[in-house]
Amino acid sequence: MKLSIHLQASPLEKTENPVQLKTIQGLAASFKISPTKISVSLYFQEPQTIAESRWRFGRLMTQIKALFKLESVEITKGRSVSQKLYEALALDLKSKGETKIVSGKNIDQLEKLAGYEAGFRQWVDEDAQERTSLKIAQEILAYADQNDQVDAFVLDDNQIKDLGMNLLMAVGGASKKSPPRLIVATYGSPDPVEAPPLMLVGKGITFDSGGINVKAYENFVSMMKNDMGGAALAWHLFKALAESDYPQPLVLVIPACENPIGEEAMKPGSVVKSHRGISVRIDHTDAEGRLILADALSWASSLYQPKEIFTFATLTTAALIGYGPFATPVHFANPQLQKALTQSSEEVGEDLHFFPYRIWHQEANKDHEADLKNTASLSSHASRGAGSRNAAHFLIHFADAPLTHFDIFASTWDWSNQSPSGTSQGATGSPFRSLYHGLWHYAQLID
């Protein structure tokens, strides 16, 4: 069965027999069904954001696919329909391989962006037995071999240990399947003096068992193949920017390993000296993401002296609990970056929420036995709050340049089975679009 969808900018005519979809408020549709084709005209009835339109469209597609086995999907638009809305919906279909983009402007660019987003999703959805630190390293090295603009190298566990990245070794050192690796790629000949780069750092925990503080079933352990979402996002964003001739040098840094259980795994209560020389008490082994990011930030900051740093991580369950599904908390963005990201997120239909630096969140990471602990908490009755903000402030201790942190735990995975992307389950592809367009906006603002 073929599905043809046409977006309209004005209310559907009575002659079209429009149907108000009772289960999807704000969306009207007319249907024509033949033995081989379903034709649907859609009208979004009330003022709504692109994010809300994507959510409604995703619900409609879920219902149609439950009723019909679709062979192909085509989406077109009326002349007055917003191009941004059309692109958002077309990308939702295209990045899942469901359609060919057939109308509108910039079709070639949309096809490319759909490919990057699909790659991001594929990495996150892949079985943890396959998507190991070794495979991540292998793919990035292979890409660099075929691309003259990109150089890459990988540090193995012996090199990581020799360099003093003890936090990264503490987290992943007990794993043979997905051992510690630090993967680095560069674009645009970064130079600390002549061309300081933007640095993209992605958390690459390929499976998170929780370690000795083993993660319970209720804490989503069966979904923890997604804990390398930050690495997947950072890599596909880096690749998309490099292949579109981004005007600034870039450095990609991915600390990758799994968080295993075993006699060699890190122990709760251990005090570990980081690459920076800051001591960290391992209060809980399931707060491992900030540990591997800390050593990666410290080592890469000192080597490349970046202009700015962006970290991406499925860092805290608190991001989902505090801000709900689909939301990405963004910590420490400067005013120009926040302006660029706000514009892009509204245009593509993704939710970003911005939070500033606050001294009390940084102080919450201090410890009585070591310099820091990996389970920050505020005092008294506030101790259970602000998990995402506290974790973001932990990272500041290890960066030498302005840092913006994206906690993508709630947005990269479809926890509600109702993501605006229409995924129904698994990786959503968010917030790739906001970041790609936002960093291009940002480059123009700071040029």
C-alpha positions as CSV (number, residue, x, y, z in Angstrom):
1,M,0.0,0.0,0.0
2,K,1.3,3.4,-1.0
3,L,0.7,6.5,1.3
4,S,0.5,10.0,-0.2
5,I,0.3,12.9,2.3
6,H,-0.4,16.4,1.2
7,L,0.0,19.3,3.7
8,Q,-2.5,22.2,3.4
9,A,-2.3,25.7,4.8
10,S,-6.0,26.4,4.9
11,P,-9.0,24.4,6.4
12,L,-10.1,21.5,4.4
13,E,-13.2,22.1,2.2
14,K,-16.5,20.4,3.1
15,T,-16.4,18.6,-0.2
16,E,-13.2,16.8,0.9
17,N,-15.1,15.2,3.8
18,P,-12.6,16.3,6.5
19,V,-12.4,14.2,9.6
20,Q,-11.6,15.6,12.9
21,L,-9.3,13.0,14.4
22,K,-10.7,12.4,17.9
23,T,-7.4,11.0,19.2
24,I,-5.2,13.8,17.8
25,Q,-6.6,17.2,18.8
26,G,-5.7,20.0,16.4
27,L,-5.3,17.9,13.3
28,A,-7.9,17.5,10.6
29,A,-7.6,15.1,7.7
30,S,-9.4,13.8,4.6
31,F,-8.8,10.3,3.4
32,K,-9.2,8.6,0.0
33,I,-8.5,4.9,0.1
34,S,-8.1,2.6,-2.9
35,P,-6.9,-1.0,-3.1
36,T,-3.3,0.2,-3.7
37,K,-3.1,3.8,-2.3
38,I,-4.1,6.0,0.6
39,S,-4.3,9.7,-0.1
40,V,-4.4,12.0,3.0
41,S,-4.8,15.7,3.1
42,L,-3.8,17.3,6.4
43,Y,-4.5,20.6,8.0
44,F,-3.0,21.6,11.4
45,Q,-6.0,23.5,12.8
46,E,-4.7,25.8,15.5
47,P,-1.5,27.8,16.1
48,Q,1.1,25.4,17.2
49,T,4.8,25.0,17.3
50,I,6.7,22.8,14.8
51,A,7.5,20.5,17.8
52,E,3.8,20.1,18.5
53,S,3.0,19.6,14.8
54,R,5.7,16.9,14.6
55,W,4.1,15.2,17.7
56,R,0.7,15.2,16.1
57,F,2.0,13.9,12.8
58,G,3.9,11.2,14.5
59,R,0.7,10.0,16.3
60,L,-1.1,10.0,12.9
61,M,1.6,7.9,11.3
62,T,1.6,5.4,14.1
63,Q,-2.2,4.9,13.7
64,I,-2.0,4.6,9.9
65,K,0.9,2.0,10.1
66,A,-1.1,0.0,12.6
67,L,-3.9,-0.3,10.1
68,F,-2.0,-0.7,6.8
69,K,1.2,-2.3,5.6
70,L,2.9,0.6,3.8
71,E,5.3,0.0,1.0
72,S,6.2,3.7,0.4
73,V,5.3,7.2,1.7
74,E,5.2,10.4,-0.3
75,I,4.8,13.8,1.3
76,T,4.1,17.1,-0.5
77,K,2.9,20.5,0.5
78,G,0.7,23.3,-0.7
79,R,2.4,26.5,-1.8
80,S,1.5,28.4,1.4
81,V,2.6,25.7,3.8
82,S,5.6,26.6,5.9
83,Q,8.8,25.2,4.4
84,K,10.2,24.6,7.9
85,L,7.2,22.5,8.8
86,Y,7.5,20.5,5.6
87,E,11.2,19.9,6.1
88,A,10.7,18.7,9.7
89,L,8.0,16.2,8.8
90,A,9.8,15.0,5.7
91,L,13.0,14.5,7.7
92,D,11.1,12.5,10.3
93,L,10.0,10.1,7.5
94,K,13.2,10.2,5.5
95,S,15.6,9.5,8.4
96,K,13.6,6.3,9.1
97,G,13.8,5.3,5.4
98,E,10.1,5.7,4.8
99,T,9.9,8.3,2.1
100,K,11.6,10.2,-0.7
101,I,11.7,14.0,-0.3
102,V,9.8,15.1,-3.4
103,S,8.9,18.8,-3.0
104,G,10.3,22.0,-1.5
105,K,13.6,23.7,-1.5
106,N,17.1,22.3,-0.7
107,I,16.1,18.7,-1.4
108,D,19.8,17.6,-1.7
109,Q,20.7,19.1,1.7
110,L,17.6,17.5,3.3
111,E,18.6,14.1,1.9
112,K,22.1,14.5,3.4
113,L,20.8,15.6,6.8
114,A,18.4,12.7,6.8
115,G,21.4,10.4,6.3
116,Y,23.4,11.8,9.2
117,E,20.4,11.6,11.5
118,A,19.7,8.0,10.4
119,G,23.3,7.2,11.2
120,F,23.0,8.7,14.6
121,R,19.9,6.6,15.3
122,Q,21.5,3.5,13.9
123,W,24.4,3.8,16.3
124,V,22.2,4.3,19.3
125,D,19.8,1.4,18.4
126,E,22.6,-1.1,17.6
127,D,23.1,-4.0,20.0
128,A,25.7,-3.3,22.6
129,Q,27.5,-6.6,21.8
130,E,28.2,-5.1,18.4
131,R,28.5,-1.3,19.0
132,T,31.6,-1.5,21.2
133,S,34.4,1.0,21.8
134,L,36.5,-1.0,19.3
135,K,33.9,-0.7,16.5
136,I,33.4,3.0,17.1
137,A,37.2,3.5,16.8
138,Q,37.4,1.3,13.7
139,E,34.6,3.2,11.9
140,I,36.0,6.7,12.6
141,L,39.5,5.7,11.6
142,A,38.2,4.2,8.4
143,Y,36.3,7.4,7.6
144,A,39.4,9.5,8.1
145,D,41.4,7.3,5.8
146,Q,38.8,8.1,3.0
147,N,38.5,11.8,3.8
148,D,41.3,14.2,3.2
149,Q,39.8,16.9,5.4
150,V,39.7,14.7,8.5
151,D,42.5,13.1,10.5
152,A,42.0,10.7,13.4
153,F,43.8,8.6,15.9
154,V,42.9,6.3,18.8
155,L,44.5,5.8,22.2
156,D,44.3,2.3,23.6
157,D,44.0,1.3,27.2
158,N,47.8,1.2,27.8
159,Q,48.3,4.7,26.4
160,I,45.3,6.0,28.4
161,K,46.8,4.5,31.6
162,D,50.2,5.9,30.8
163,L,48.7,9.4,30.3
164,G,47.1,9.3,33.7
165,M,43.5,9.1,32.6
166,N,42.7,7.0,35.6
167,L,38.9,7.9,35.7
168,L,38.4,6.5,32.2
169,M,40.4,3.4,33.2
170,A,38.4,3.0,36.5
171,V,35.1,2.9,34.6
172,G,36.0,0.6,31.7
173,G,39.3,-1.1,32.6
174,A,37.5,-4.4,33.6
175,S,36.0,-4.8,30.1
176,K,37.5,-6.9,27.4
177,K,34.5,-6.7,25.1
178,S,34.5,-2.8,25.0
179,P,37.7,-1.7,26.7
180,P,38.7,2.0,27.2
181,R,39.5,3.9,24.0
182,L,39.9,7.6,23.4
183,I,39.0,8.4,19.9
184,V,40.1,11.8,18.4
185,A,39.3,13.3,15.0
186,T,40.2,16.7,13.7
187,Y,38.9,18.9,10.8
188,G,40.2,22.2,9.4
189,S,43.8,22.0,10.8
190,P,43.2,23.2,14.4
191,D,46.0,25.1,16.0
192,P,46.0,26.4,19.6
193,V,47.3,29.8,18.5
194,E,46.4,30.4,14.8
195,A,43.1,28.4,14.7
196,P,41.7,27.4,18.1
197,P,39.0,24.8,17.4
198,L,35.5,24.1,18.6
199,M,35.7,20.9,20.5
200,L,32.9,18.3,20.4
201,V,33.1,15.7,23.3
202,G,30.7,12.7,23.4
203,K,30.1,10.2,26.1
204,G,30.6,6.7,24.7
205,I,29.4,4.2,27.4
206,T,28.5,1.4,25.0
207,F,26.6,-0.4,27.8
208,D,25.9,0.7,31.3
209,S,25.3,-2.1,33.8
210,G,25.6,0.4,36.6
211,G,28.8,-1.3,37.7
212,I,28.9,-2.8,41.2
213,N,26.0,-0.5,42.1
214,V,24.2,-2.6,39.5
215,K,21.4,-0.8,37.7
216,A,17.9,-2.2,38.5
217,Y,15.4,-3.2,35.8
218,E,13.3,-0.2,36.9
219,N,16.2,2.1,36.0
220,F,16.1,1.1,32.4
221,V,19.0,-1.3,32.3
222,S,17.5,-3.1,29.3
223,M,17.8,0.1,27.3
224,M,21.4,1.0,28.3
225,K,22.8,0.3,24.9
226,N,21.7,4.0,24.4
227,D,24.3,5.3,26.8
228,M,26.7,6.0,24.0
229,G,24.2,8.5,22.5
230,G,26.5,11.4,23.2
231,A,29.3,9.7,21.2
232,A,26.9,9.0,18.3
233,L,25.6,12.5,18.3
234,A,29.1,14.1,18.5
235,W,30.4,12.0,15.6
236,H,27.5,12.5,13.2
237,L,27.4,16.2,14.0
238,F,31.2,16.4,13.4
239,K,30.8,14.6,10.1
240,A,27.9,16.7,9.0
241,L,29.7,19.9,9.7
242,A,32.9,18.8,8.1
243,E,31.2,17.6,5.0
244,S,29.3,20.9,4.7
245,D,32.6,22.9,4.9
246,Y,32.1,24.4,8.3
247,P,34.1,27.6,8.6
248,Q,35.9,26.8,11.9
249,P,38.3,24.0,12.9
250,L,36.8,21.2,14.8
251,V,38.1,18.5,17.2
252,L,36.0,15.5,18.1
253,V,36.9,13.6,21.3
254,I,35.1,10.4,22.3
255,P,36.0,8.5,25.5
256,A,34.5,5.1,24.9
257,C,34.1,1.9,27.0
258,E,31.4,0.0,28.8
259,N,30.6,0.1,32.5
260,P,31.0,-3.5,33.5
261,I,30.5,-5.7,36.5
262,G,33.4,-7.8,37.8
263,E,36.2,-8.2,40.3
264,E,38.3,-5.7,38.4
265,A,35.5,-3.1,38.2
266,M,35.8,0.1,40.1
267,K,34.6,-0.1,43.7
268,P,32.2,2.3,45.5
269,G,34.2,4.4,47.9
270,S,37.5,4.3,45.9
271,V,39.3,7.6,45.5
272,V,40.8,8.0,42.0
273,K,43.3,10.7,40.8
274,S,42.1,12.2,37.6
275,H,44.2,13.3,34.6
276,R,44.0,16.8,35.9
277,G,45.3,15.8,39.3
278,I,41.9,16.3,41.0
279,S,40.9,13.4,43.2
280,V,37.4,12.0,42.8
281,R,35.6,9.7,45.2
282,I,33.5,7.0,43.5
283,D,30.4,7.4,45.6
284,H,28.3,5.4,43.2
285,T,29.5,3.4,40.2
286,D,26.4,4.2,38.2
287,A,27.5,7.9,37.9
288,E,30.2,6.9,35.5
289,G,29.6,9.2,32.5
290,R,30.9,12.3,34.1
291,L,34.1,10.4,35.0
292,I,35.1,9.5,31.5
293,L,34.2,12.9,30.2
294,A,36.3,14.5,32.9
295,D,39.5,12.8,31.8
296,A,38.8,13.4,28.1
297,L,38.1,17.1,28.8
298,S,41.3,17.5,30.8
299,W,43.6,15.8,28.3
300,A,42.1,17.2,25.1
301,S,41.7,20.8,26.6
302,S,45.4,20.9,27.4
303,L,46.5,19.5,24.0
304,Y,44.2,21.5,21.7
305,Q,43.4,24.6,23.7
306,P,40.0,25.0,22.1
307,K,38.0,28.2,21.7
308,E,34.9,26.5,23.1
309,I,33.8,23.0,24.2
310,F,30.5,21.3,23.7
311,T,29.8,18.1,25.6
312,F,27.0,15.6,24.7
313,A,25.9,12.9,27.0
314,T,23.0,10.8,28.2
315,L,24.3,11.9,31.5
316,T,21.4,11.8,34.1
317,T,18.1,10.2,34.5
318,A,17.3,13.5,36.3
319,A,17.0,15.1,32.9
320,L,14.0,12.9,32.2
321,I,12.5,13.2,35.7
322,G,13.0,16.9,35.9
323,Y,12.2,18.1,32.4
324,G,10.1,15.3,30.9
325,P,10.5,13.4,27.6
326,F,11.8,15.1,24.4
327,A,13.6,17.9,26.4
328,T,17.3,18.6,26.2
329,P,18.7,20.7,29.2
330,V,21.5,22.9,27.9
331,H,23.9,24.2,30.5
332,F,26.2,27.3,30.3
333,A,25.4,28.5,26.8
334,N,26.6,32.0,26.2
335,P,24.0,34.6,25.0
336,Q,24.9,34.3,21.3
337,L,25.0,30.5,21.3
338,Q,21.7,30.4,23.2
339,K,20.2,32.8,20.6
340,A,21.4,30.6,17.7
341,L,20.2,27.4,19.3
342,T,16.8,28.8,20.3
343,Q,16.2,29.9,16.7
344,S,17.2,26.6,15.2
345,S,15.3,24.4,17.8
346,E,12.1,26.4,17.1
347,E,12.6,26.0,13.3
348,V,13.2,22.2,13.5
349,G,10.8,21.3,16.3
350,E,13.1,20.2,19.1
351,D,12.9,21.4,22.8
352,L,16.0,22.9,24.3
353,H,15.9,24.4,27.8
354,F,18.7,26.7,29.0
355,F,20.3,26.9,32.4
356,P,23.2,29.1,33.6
357,Y,26.2,28.5,35.8
358,R,25.5,28.8,39.5
359,I,28.2,28.5,42.2
360,W,26.0,26.3,44.5
361,H,25.8,23.6,41.9
362,Q,29.5,23.6,41.4
363,E,30.1,23.5,45.2
364,A,27.7,20.5,45.4
365,N,30.3,18.4,43.8
366,K,32.9,18.8,46.6
367,D,33.7,16.0,48.9
368,H,34.9,15.4,52.5
369,E,37.4,12.6,51.5
370,A,38.5,13.7,48.0
371,D,38.4,17.0,46.1
372,L,35.2,15.9,44.4
373,K,32.6,13.1,44.4
374,N,30.7,11.7,41.5
375,T,27.3,12.1,43.1
376,A,26.8,15.8,43.8
377,S,23.9,16.8,46.0
378,L,22.6,20.1,47.3
379,S,22.1,20.5,51.1
380,S,19.2,19.6,53.3
381,H,15.8,19.1,51.6
382,A,17.2,20.1,48.2
383,S,19.5,17.0,48.2
384,R,17.4,15.1,45.7
385,G,17.1,17.9,43.2
386,A,19.0,19.4,40.3
387,G,20.8,16.2,39.2
388,S,21.4,17.3,35.7
389,R,22.6,20.7,36.7
390,N,24.9,19.3,39.4
391,A,26.5,16.8,37.0
392,A,27.0,19.5,34.4
393,H,28.9,21.6,37.0
394,F,31.1,18.7,37.8
395,L,32.5,18.9,34.2
396,I,33.6,22.5,34.6
397,H,36.4,21.5,36.9
398,F,38.1,19.7,34.0
399,A,37.7,22.2,31.1
400,D,40.1,25.0,30.2
401,A,37.7,26.8,27.9
402,P,34.1,27.9,28.0
403,L,31.9,24.8,28.1
404,T,28.4,24.1,27.0
405,H,26.9,20.8,28.1
406,F,23.9,19.0,26.5
407,D,22.2,16.4,28.7
408,I,20.5,14.4,26.0
409,F,19.2,11.5,28.2
410,A,15.5,12.5,27.8
411,S,15.6,13.5,24.1
412,T,17.8,11.0,22.3
413,W,15.7,8.0,23.4
414,D,11.9,7.6,23.0
415,W,11.0,7.0,26.6
416,S,7.3,7.7,26.2
417,N,6.9,5.9,22.8
418,Q,5.4,9.2,21.6
419,S,8.5,11.1,20.4
420,P,7.8,14.1,18.1
421,S,9.9,12.2,15.6
422,G,7.3,9.5,15.4
423,T,9.8,6.7,16.3
424,S,7.5,5.0,18.7
425,Q,10.5,3.3,20.3
426,G,14.3,3.5,20.3
427,A,16.5,6.4,19.1
428,T,14.8,9.6,18.1
429,G,17.6,11.5,16.3
430,S,17.2,14.5,18.6
431,P,18.7,17.0,19.1
432,F,20.9,16.6,16.0
433,R,18.9,19.1,13.9
434,S,19.0,21.9,16.4
435,L,22.8,21.5,16.8
436,Y,23.6,21.3,13.1
437,H,21.6,24.4,12.2
438,G,22.4,26.1,15.5
439,L,26.2,25.8,15.1
440,W,25.9,27.2,11.5
441,H,23.9,30.2,12.9
442,Y,26.4,30.6,15.7
443,A,29.4,30.6,13.3
444,Q,27.7,33.6,11.5
445,L,27.1,35.4,14.7
446,I,30.7,35.2,16.0
447,D,32.4,35.6,12.6
